[in-house]
Amino acid sequence: MSKKPSKSLAQELDRYITPFRYDGSGKFHLKAHKTDEKGDLDKEKALAILDANKKRLIGFQEKLYAQDRWSLLIVFQAMDAGGKDSAIKAIFEGINPQGCEVTAFKAPSKNELDHDFLWRHAVALPERGHIGIFNRSHYEECLVTRVHPQLLANEKLPSKLLTKNIWNERFEDIAAWERYLCRNGTVVLKFFLNVSREEQRKRFLDRLEEPAKQWKFSMDDIKERALWPRYQAVYQDIVRHTSTPYAPWYVVPADHKWFARVVIGSVINAALEKLDLRFPRADKASVAEFDEVRKALEKEGTGGKKKAK
């Protein structure tokens, strides 16, 4: 009897990928996406998958770095307390820091405001062979600035460019930029950690109760929480207008952190598997040189020893 072909990693993990992927085809309504989804998993099973995904990712990253052809850009967006920081820490544990860099984008500096809105993100892109992680990203420039339009004044744009079309224009610019990156060997993975307002409330309370988490809390978080409906509407607009087949959004249920990490890790590993990453092979001339070096080293190791009588 012939053996059944073994499943690829992408096929094995598909149940944690496809349900949360939106590539711009069909309609998208954020409210249709559950925040407390956990599939067929409990926490114990999820942790086993997370551990397996971490080991796979370490292997893929070594090949990505050695091959030095592709780069991987991972974008994280979420409401406050959505779990971005802890997800990054949990998923990328054990990764070689030489080949991975996390950039957390805060309010833009004076120098950054003197450039176009994509400039500071472009200079932080990962080089070939590397993984770059954006903790918040270029999407803040059509999220926070849209919820707080007065922030646009800080960008010093010519007044005639500040029209009602500015947000659609930014969506177009971002989609074009991401397509450019993909065409030049950067894989773009975008995750929106979809947390409920109730779960955010619980996490804020946890921050207030635990001394180790209190530093994360700010009264600004409460002010932004009051704008929850506005933020949700803008996030829906962002996903609708910037999801493409080459750079889709993954709307990740984030009320259960362990399930969110399964989804994120599965997406990353499946994407890296598709690149067919391999360690570079030495050419014939190099192999011949290796043989000569090996002989010299072996001779060096035995040269000082006397033969036993």
C-alpha angles and dihedrals in degrees: 000000000000117000120245112250111260117249119254117239090253091055092046092052098035095107088065094045117037098051090060100041121103118182099176097270116123127359125318126206117172092207089062090065114084117226095202098051114139103166115211093328138107122198095265093054091044092054090052091053091046091053092049091048091052091054091048091049092053089055094046092048092054090055093043090054095044095046091050096196108099131046129199125219116193118191123199122193127170145138115271111293090018091134103253097136096046092045092054091048094048100043099043098042109136096020115138103257090212089072101038133061131182119207118192111199115213129172107320119261125235090261092050091049088056089066134059116283094258096049100090090047093048092055090052096054117126118257121233112296092023139104117227121194121198111202094200112349151185086319089075086073091069096031113047093026089052095048088044103032092176087075089070089074088068090061091065095220118172108268094238089062093056096090133140087263095063095101095050088047090053091049089053092048093049093047091049092047093050090048089052090052092050091049089054098051104272115127109213119208118180124193127189108192101215107207125172123241090241092053090049089053091053092049092050089053090050090053091052093049100045118067090207090059102038093090088066093060123094132172086232086069089063092048090052091046089062087062093055097124091051093049091049091051092050093047089052090052092048094052092045095051103036103040111109136163090253096045110020125174121244109211100205122199101235108178088094106049093197092057092046089055092051090054095046095045092046093052092049095048094046091050092050092047090058090059091067091224117199139174109255114258120232116241122241093262091054093047089053090051090049090055091053092047091048091053091048092050093047090049090048090053095054101033097088096046122098119224114254115248 
